[in-house]
Amino acid sequence: MHYAQRRLAALGSGNPCTLKGQWREGVIDAATEASLICYQRAVMADDKTTRALTATDKPLGTLGRATLASLWMQGVTAGKLTSGSRNFEVTQLDAALRWASQATISDADLQADRAFAQLGVNYFTSGGRNAAATPYDAKMRAKVEEYQRQVQLPVTGVADSRTINALLGGSVNGTGRPGR
């Protein structure tokens, strides 16, 4: 929840879905819910994405794994996700893939997801200065391949625009299963 709120608040002043005003950290209050629903509707209206988000996260306002995967991919471009690169965008990809690839979520998975969430919170609260840099290496390539296989994309191991748009669109392994 903390990460999602920080991400929604950082969407930008020109984005109508930006979380603004008074909101309570860690709580889906009225402001957070309105921002979340606006974000989900925007994803579902964007024809560049797969528009699969609400097939898993329903009803609107549900902060589930499809929405979290999508939020993690906001602002990420394929140019930052190249073999050998090491940056926060690869960390974002890694976090998004965790949410998107897990059709069920164990306690151990939840702990790892919380650790990623803290990295995201640190990034936004520090103005990007505390960015955890993850390498795009053979392990990341294998994670991308696994995800591509799970959602019927061409399996290349490259986080190309098609893969990014699938994550943004909420395409997840086990569509319709909330995960926990």
Phi and psi in degrees as a GROMACS rama.xvg file:
@    title "Ramachandran Plot"
@    xaxis  label "Phi"
@    yaxis  label "Psi"
@TYPE xy
-59.0058  -45.66  HIS-2
-61.9489  -47.0266  TYR-3
-58.5608  -42.6797  ALA-4
-64.2151  -44.1479  GLN-5
-62.38  -40.0347  ARG-6
-66.9524  -44.1864  ARG-7
-63.2439  -37.4932  LEU-8
-68.9415  -23.9255  ALA-9
-97.476  10.415  ALA-10
-62.5429  -28.4649  LEU-11
117.465  151.172  GLY-12
-64.2601  -25.9187  SER-13
-84.0314  -5.01094  GLY-14
-95.5886  121.556  ASN-15
-65.4481  -13.8548  PRO-16
-93.4878  -1.34123  CYS-17
-58.2895  133.592  THR-18
-73.254  117.429  LEU-19
-129.893  172.615  LYS-20
71.3476  -150.949  GLY-21
-84.7625  122.502  GLN-22
-143.646  149.793  TRP-23
-97.9566  120.047  ARG-24
-57.0707  130.141  GLU-25
82.6611  6.61212  GLY-26
-130.287  135.682  VAL-27
-82.963  83.538  ILE-28
-86.2928  -175.362  ASP-29
-61.3606  -42.1382  ALA-30
-66.3287  -42.6188  ALA-31
-65.3607  -44.2156  THR-32
-61.8735  -42.8711  GLU-33
-62.9589  -43.2349  ALA-34
-64.6711  -44.0104  SER-35
-62.3209  -46.5268  LEU-36
-63.8977  -41.5707  ILE-37
-59.5567  -45.8137  CYS-38
-60.611  -47.2889  TYR-39
-62.114  -41.9994  GLN-40
-63.528  -39.5453  ARG-41
-64.5709  -41.6561  ALA-42
-62.2749  -43.8178  VAL-43
-69.6507  -18.9632  MET-44
-93.807  -9.87082  ALA-45
-85.759  108.635  ASP-46
-73.6115  -3.76734  ASP-47
-79.2248  -22.416  LYS-48
-93.0098  175.461  THR-49
-80.7478  -9.68717  THR-50
51.38  43.8788  ARG-51
-105.346  -2.96297  ALA-52
-52.5824  -49.3967  LEU-53
-79.4044  -1.88012  THR-54
-72.1245  -24.785  ALA-55
-108.638  -45.4244  THR-56
-96.9393  93.6901  ASP-57
-139.651  148.493  LYS-58
-73.32  175.674  PRO-59
-51.6797  141.833  LEU-60
97.9928  -7.83109  GLY-61
-80.2149  124.289  THR-62
-94.1182  87.8778  LEU-63
-111.742  -170.841  GLY-64
-67.6885  -31.1038  ARG-65
-67.6922  -42.4597  ALA-66
-67.6889  -40.9209  THR-67
-64.4196  -42.4836  LEU-68
-58.8932  -44.279  ALA-69
-62.9167  -46.4084  SER-70
-60.6027  -40.2634  LEU-71
-61.8709  -30.5872  TRP-72
-86.9893  -5.0922  MET-73
-57.548  129.126  GLN-74
82.1511  -1.21853  GLY-75
-87.5366  135.773  VAL-76
-121.836  152.764  THR-77
-59.5466  -30.5153  ALA-78
-62.7757  -23.2295  GLY-79
-90.8451  -6.57612  LYS-80
-112.747  54.5833  LEU-81
-103.922  154.362  THR-82
-55.1413  129.121  SER-83
91.8587  -14.7523  GLY-84
-71.6707  155.031  SER-85
-142.364  104.8  ARG-86
-160.447  176.843  ASN-87
-69.2663  -28.0849  PHE-88
-62.6005  -35.2042  GLU-89
-68.7088  -35.9085  VAL-90
-61.2627  -43.0766  THR-91
-60.9864  -44.6632  GLN-92
-59.6616  -45.408  LEU-93
-58.7343  -45.799  ASP-94
-64.243  -43.8821  ALA-95
-61.8481  -42.1563  ALA-96
-64.2523  -35.623  LEU-97
-59.3634  -49.7368  ARG-98
-65.2213  -41.272  TRP-99
-74.9422  -28.7151  ALA-100
-88.8624  -18.125  SER-101
-90.9776  104.441  GLN-102
-77.2583  -23.6488  ALA-103
-131.33  149.729  THR-104
-123.782  115.985  ILE-105
-83.5903  173.46  SER-106
-62.0181  -39.7303  ASP-107
-64.0755  -40.6379  ALA-108
-61.2231  -43.2079  ASP-109
-62.1836  -38.5766  LEU-110
-62.2476  -44.7123  GLN-111
-64.8007  -39.0895  ALA-112
-63.4346  -38.8686  ASP-113
-64.7407  -38.467  ARG-114
-63.245  -42.5979  ALA-115
-62.3443  -43.3426  PHE-116
-57.6208  -41.3841  ALA-117
-64.3285  -37.6902  GLN-118
-59.9162  -42.3795  LEU-119
-65.6927  -43.3513  GLY-120
-60.9767  -45.4641  VAL-121
-58.9289  -40.7905  ASN-122
-60.1944  -48.7971  TYR-123
-74.4206  -35.9638  PHE-124
-75.482  -18.7475  THR-125
-98.66  4.07172  SER-126
68.9005  27.547  GLY-127
88.7089  -1.05707  GLY-128
-75.388  -28.4524  ARG-129
-100.205  58.3528  ASN-130
-91.2724  118.389  ALA-131
-73.4178  122.842  ALA-132
-97.7423  117.528  ALA-133
-104.732  139.987  THR-134
-83.144  144.318  PRO-135
-90.3866  89.8853  TYR-136
-119.212  -165.78  ASP-137
-61.1129  -35.9815  ALA-138
-64.1661  -42.9553  LYS-139
-66.8865  -40.7686  MET-140
-58.4994  -41.8423  ARG-141
-65.5972  -37.6  ALA-142
-65.3937  -40.9736  LYS-143
-64.503  -44.337  VAL-144
-59.1832  -43.7519  GLU-145
-59.6391  -47.7036  GLU-146
-61.6496  -46.7208  TYR-147
-58.1441  -40.8536  GLN-148
-63.4998  -44.0271  ARG-149
-63.0429  -34.0923  GLN-150
-108.96  18.9151  VAL-151
58.9898  42.0912  GLN-152
-97.2133  159.883  LEU-153
-57.6484  129.96  PRO-154
-86.8103  104.499  VAL-155
-124.069  -21.6659  THR-156
78.1278  2.78864  GLY-157
-103.234  129.019  VAL-158
-83.3826  77.3904  ALA-159
-85.2809  -179.561  ASP-160
-61.8471  -32.2596  SER-161
-65.701  -41.9436  ARG-162
-67.6392  -44.1863  THR-163
-60.9067  -45.13  ILE-164
-67.1264  -29.7218  ASN-165
-67.2563  -42.6675  ALA-166
-66.4805  -44.2697  LEU-167
-59.4508  -37.1461  LEU-168
-78.583  -4.90732  GLY-169
85.916  19.9042  GLY-170
-72.4717  121.28  SER-171
-132.057  158.298  VAL-172
-66.1467  130.642  ASN-173
73.3533  47.7357  GLY-174
-48.6396  136.044  THR-175
92.0548  -12.4849  GLY-176
-100.21  119.44  ARG-177
-64.553  -25.0221  PRO-178
102.879  -25.5468  GLY-179
